[in-house]
Each structure stands twice: as C-alpha cells, then as structure tokens.
Amino acid sequence: MHYDHISFHIDENYPPELPHGNALHHMAHYYAWAVSQNLHSAAAAALPGFAQMQRGETPAAQFVERQLAQGLDDTCFNDLGRRFTAFYYADEDEGYGRFIEDYFAALGLESEADFYRTEGSPAEAAKLFPRFQAAFEPVLPCQLAAQF
C-alpha cells in the first residue's frame, strides 16, 4: 500500500516553476521523523544511504527519491510504523488526514501552492518533528491495533 508518492503530487496543479523534488519534502520530513522513532523497516535500514540519512548527513528527500522509489509504502515501515502511518494519514477524501493538517499548521502554510514551496530544511524539520511526536505519543500500540 502506498501512503504517499511523488506521482500523487506531480499533476496539473503542481507549480510548473518548481523542481519535482519539492513534492518529496513532506514525505521526507515524515520519514526522517519515523526513522528517529524506530518506526522504519529492517529492509529500509539495509538500503544504501540509510545510515547517512539517519545521521542527517544525507537529505531525507534524497533517500526517499533514490532508495524508496519516490514514495512511502508498507515496505518502508515496521509493524508499528505501518499502523501509525495508516492512522495518521487516514482521510476519506485526500488520504493525508491529520498528517497534512499538522504539516500545514507547523509550517504556517495556507494553500496547496505553499505546500510545494518548502525547502526540506532542518529548520522545517525542527518545526515538524515535535508536531509529529505529539500526534504519535498518545496513540498507544494497542489503540492502533484496535483501529486497524
């Protein structure tokens, strides 16, 4: 199951003046946070460049682009990571649920156009990680198991 992929974003609404890599920033921030919480899969941890990404030596967007085939799916996460990601992204309309609400709020974004005009920077991660953590902490593994 794909939770998110660059192909979901590069369409007729994507700002033509922006590099396609900007469509990876939100996924990369989320995945870097998930890795920091040990929510990644063993298979992802075995990929080239994982340790460098984990240490912050390689941009997470580069890792998502090159090693995760430009998206996040079930193979990227361990069991708890899959359950939390499904919970956090759950939405009847767009499929991004509370994740996208937290992303917009943490970065002060107001529109879809702003969504793609991020930098993928450590400064953005510093704003996002606490928001992701706040969403994760009250969600106990048993609660996730009961929902999915």
C-alpha positions as CSV (number, residue, x, y, z in Angstrom):
1,M,0.0,0.0,0.0
2,H,1.3,3.5,-0.9
3,Y,0.7,6.1,1.7
4,D,2.3,8.8,-0.4
5,H,4.2,9.0,-3.7
6,I,5.6,11.8,-5.9
7,S,3.2,10.8,-8.6
8,F,0.3,11.8,-6.4
9,H,1.6,15.4,-6.5
10,I,3.1,16.0,-9.9
11,D,-0.1,16.7,-11.9
12,E,-1.8,19.6,-13.4
13,N,-1.9,21.5,-10.1
14,Y,1.8,21.3,-9.4
15,P,3.6,24.7,-9.8
16,P,5.5,24.3,-13.1
17,E,8.3,26.6,-12.0
18,L,9.3,24.3,-9.1
19,P,11.6,21.3,-9.3
20,H,9.8,18.0,-8.8
21,G,11.9,17.3,-5.8
22,N,9.8,19.8,-3.8
23,A,7.0,17.3,-3.9
24,L,9.1,15.0,-1.8
25,H,9.7,17.3,1.1
26,H,6.7,16.4,3.2
27,M,7.3,12.7,2.8
28,A,11.0,13.1,3.6
29,H,10.3,15.1,6.8
30,Y,7.8,12.5,7.9
31,Y,10.1,9.5,7.1
32,A,13.0,11.1,8.8
33,W,10.9,11.6,11.9
34,A,9.6,8.0,11.7
35,V,13.2,6.7,11.5
36,S,14.1,8.8,14.6
37,Q,11.3,6.8,16.4
38,N,12.5,3.4,15.1
39,L,9.3,3.0,13.0
40,H,11.3,2.0,9.9
41,S,11.5,-1.5,8.5
42,A,14.6,-3.6,8.6
43,A,14.6,-3.7,4.8
44,A,14.7,0.1,4.6
45,A,17.5,0.2,7.2
46,A,19.5,-2.2,4.9
47,L,19.3,0.1,1.9
48,P,22.4,2.1,0.7
49,G,22.5,5.5,2.4
50,F,20.1,4.7,5.2
51,A,22.7,5.3,8.0
52,Q,23.8,8.6,6.4
53,M,20.2,9.7,6.2
54,Q,19.5,8.6,9.8
55,R,22.5,10.6,11.0
56,G,21.4,13.7,9.0
57,E,24.4,13.5,6.6
58,T,22.2,12.9,3.6
59,P,18.9,14.8,3.0
60,A,15.9,12.6,3.7
61,A,14.3,13.8,0.4
62,Q,17.3,12.3,-1.5
63,F,16.9,9.0,0.3
64,V,13.1,8.9,-0.4
65,E,13.8,9.7,-4.0
66,R,16.6,7.3,-4.7
67,Q,16.1,4.4,-2.3
68,L,12.3,4.4,-1.6
69,A,11.3,4.8,-5.2
70,Q,9.9,8.4,-4.6
71,G,7.3,7.4,-2.1
72,L,6.3,5.8,1.2
73,D,4.7,2.4,1.3
74,D,4.3,-0.6,3.6
75,T,7.9,-1.7,3.0
76,C,9.3,1.5,4.5
77,F,7.9,0.8,8.0
78,N,7.9,-1.8,10.7
79,D,4.5,-3.0,12.0
80,L,4.0,-0.1,14.4
81,G,5.2,2.3,11.8
82,R,2.7,1.0,9.3
83,R,-0.2,1.2,11.8
84,F,0.7,4.7,12.9
85,T,1.2,5.9,9.3
86,A,-2.2,4.4,8.2
87,F,-3.8,6.1,11.3
88,Y,-2.1,9.5,10.8
89,Y,-2.7,9.6,7.0
90,A,-6.3,8.3,7.3
91,D,-8.8,10.6,5.5
92,E,-11.8,9.8,3.5
93,D,-11.1,12.4,0.8
94,E,-7.4,13.0,0.1
95,G,-5.7,10.3,2.1
96,Y,-3.5,12.6,4.2
97,G,-5.6,13.1,7.3
98,R,-4.2,14.6,10.4
99,F,-0.7,14.4,8.9
100,I,-1.5,17.1,6.4
101,E,-3.2,19.3,9.0
102,D,-0.2,19.1,11.3
103,Y,2.2,19.8,8.4
104,F,0.3,22.9,7.3
105,A,0.0,24.2,10.9
106,A,3.6,23.5,11.9
107,L,5.0,25.3,8.9
108,G,2.3,28.1,8.8
109,L,1.2,27.1,5.2
110,E,-2.0,28.5,3.9
111,S,-2.5,26.9,0.5
112,E,-1.6,24.0,-1.8
113,A,0.8,26.3,-3.6
114,D,2.6,27.0,-0.3
115,F,2.7,23.2,0.4
116,Y,5.2,22.7,-2.5
117,R,7.3,25.8,-1.8
118,T,9.0,24.3,1.2
119,E,12.8,23.8,1.4
120,G,13.1,20.4,3.0
121,S,15.4,22.1,5.5
122,P,16.5,21.2,9.0
123,A,14.7,24.3,10.2
124,E,11.4,22.9,8.8
125,A,12.1,19.5,10.4
126,A,12.7,21.3,13.8
127,K,9.1,22.6,13.5
128,L,7.6,19.4,12.2
129,F,9.1,16.7,14.4
130,P,7.5,17.9,17.7
131,R,4.1,18.1,15.9
132,F,4.6,14.5,14.6
133,Q,5.7,13.4,18.0
134,A,2.7,15.0,19.7
135,A,0.5,13.0,17.4
136,F,2.3,9.8,18.0
137,E,2.8,9.8,21.8
138,P,-0.9,9.5,22.9
139,V,-1.5,6.8,20.3
140,L,-0.6,3.6,22.1
141,P,0.2,0.5,20.0
142,C,-2.9,-1.3,21.4
143,Q,-5.1,1.6,20.3
144,L,-3.7,1.3,16.8
145,A,-4.2,-2.4,16.8
146,A,-7.8,-1.9,17.7
147,Q,-8.4,0.5,14.9
148,F,-6.8,-1.5,12.1
